[in-house]
Amino acid sequence: MTAISIAWAQGGGFNKPVFDDAMEGTGKAARIAFGGLIGGDLSKVSAQVKTIAATAVKLREMQPPQSAEKIAEFKANADSLAARAKRVADAADGKKTALAAHEFGGMLETCVNCHAVFRKD
C-alpha cells in the first residue's frame, strides 16, 4: 500500500486519487489478512489489519465532499473501522484465531456499511 501522508490535503480540497489509493490499499490489506486467517498465519493478519487501522485514522480526515451530517457519518465509520481493526490485531497477536475471524467479520461489516452510503460506482 502506498504510504499516505499530509499530501492528501494539498490544495485544501478533497484529493480523490489519494483517497482512492488509500481505499484500494485498505481493500488489498483486507484480502491479504483474510488469506492469513484462512492459512493460519496470524502474524500476517495482525500486520495487515494494523495497516488498515492506521489508514482508517487517515481516511477520517480525507472525507469525500458531503453535507456536514454525511461527513460526521463518514468519520464515525472510519473510527469504527480503526477500532474494529485493532480488535482483530489484538486477537491475532494473542493467537486467538476464532476471535480474530469473528472480529474480522465485524471489521468488514463496517466496510460494507460505509460503502453502501458513500461508494456510488
C-alpha positions in Angstrom: 0.0 0.0 0.0 1.2 3.5 -0.8 2.1 5.5 2.3 -0.5 8.2 2.9 0.7 11.5 4.3 -0.4 15.1 4.6 -0.3 15.1 0.7 -4.0 14.4 0.6 -4.6 17.9 1.9 -2.6 19.7 -0.8 -4.7 22.4 -2.3 -7.0 22.4 0.6 -9.6 20.2 -1.0 -10.5 16.6 -1.5 -7.8 14.7 -3.3 -9.7 11.8 -4.9 -6.7 10.0 -6.4 -5.0 9.8 -3.0 -8.3 8.8 -1.3 -8.9 6.1 -3.9 -5.3 4.8 -3.4 -5.9 4.6 0.3 -9.2 2.7 -0.2 -7.5 0.4 -2.7 -4.7 -0.3 -0.3 -7.2 -1.0 2.5 -9.0 -3.5 0.4 -5.8 -5.2 -0.6 -4.7 -5.4 3.1 -8.1 -6.9 3.9 -7.7 -9.5 1.2 -4.2 -10.4 2.5 -5.4 -10.5 6.1 -8.3 -12.9 5.0 -5.7 -15.1 3.3 -3.7 -15.1 6.6 -6.8 -16.2 8.5 -7.6 -19.0 6.1 -3.9 -20.1 6.1 -3.4 -19.8 9.9 -0.8 -17.0 9.6 -1.9 -14.7 12.4 1.2 -12.6 12.1 0.2 -11.7 8.5 -3.3 -10.9 9.8 -2.0 -8.7 12.5 0.3 -6.8 10.2 -2.4 -6.1 7.6 -5.1 -5.1 10.0 -2.7 -2.7 11.7 -2.2 -1.1 8.3 -6.0 -0.9 7.9 -6.3 0.7 11.4 -3.7 3.3 10.6 -5.2 4.1 7.2 -8.7 4.4 8.8 -7.4 7.2 11.0 -6.1 9.0 8.0 -9.2 8.3 6.0 -11.2 10.1 8.7 -9.6 13.3 7.6 -10.0 12.5 3.8 -13.7 12.5 3.8 -15.3 12.9 0.4 -17.2 16.2 -0.2 -20.6 15.7 1.6 -23.0 17.5 3.8 -22.0 18.1 7.4 -24.2 15.2 8.5 -22.7 12.8 6.0 -19.2 13.9 7.0 -20.0 13.0 10.6 -21.3 9.6 9.4 -18.1 9.1 7.3 -15.9 9.9 10.3 -17.9 7.6 12.5 -17.4 4.8 10.0 -13.6 5.5 9.9 -13.4 5.5 13.7 -15.3 2.2 13.8 -13.0 0.7 11.1 -9.9 1.7 13.1 -11.4 0.3 16.4 -12.5 -3.0 14.8 -9.2 -3.5 13.0 -7.4 -3.0 16.3 -9.6 -5.7 17.9 -8.7 -8.1 15.0 -5.0 -7.3 15.6 -5.3 -7.8 19.3 -6.9 -11.2 18.8 -4.3 -12.2 16.2 -1.5 -11.1 18.4 -3.0 -13.2 21.2 -3.1 -16.2 18.8 -6.9 -16.4 19.1 -7.8 -17.5 15.6 -11.6 -17.8 16.2 -11.8 -14.4 17.8 -9.7 -12.8 15.1 -12.0 -14.3 12.5 -15.1 -13.1 14.4 -13.7 -9.6 14.7 -12.6 -9.6 11.1 -16.2 -10.1 10.1 -17.2 -7.1 12.2 -14.5 -5.0 10.6 -15.8 -6.0 7.1 -19.3 -5.1 8.3 -18.0 -1.5 8.8 -16.6 -1.5 5.3 -19.9 -2.7 3.8 -22.0 -0.2 5.8 -19.8 2.7 4.7 -19.6 1.7 1.1 -23.4 1.3 1.0 -23.7 5.0 1.7 -20.6 6.6 0.2 -19.5 4.4 -2.7 -21.5 5.1 -5.8 -19.6 3.2 -8.5 
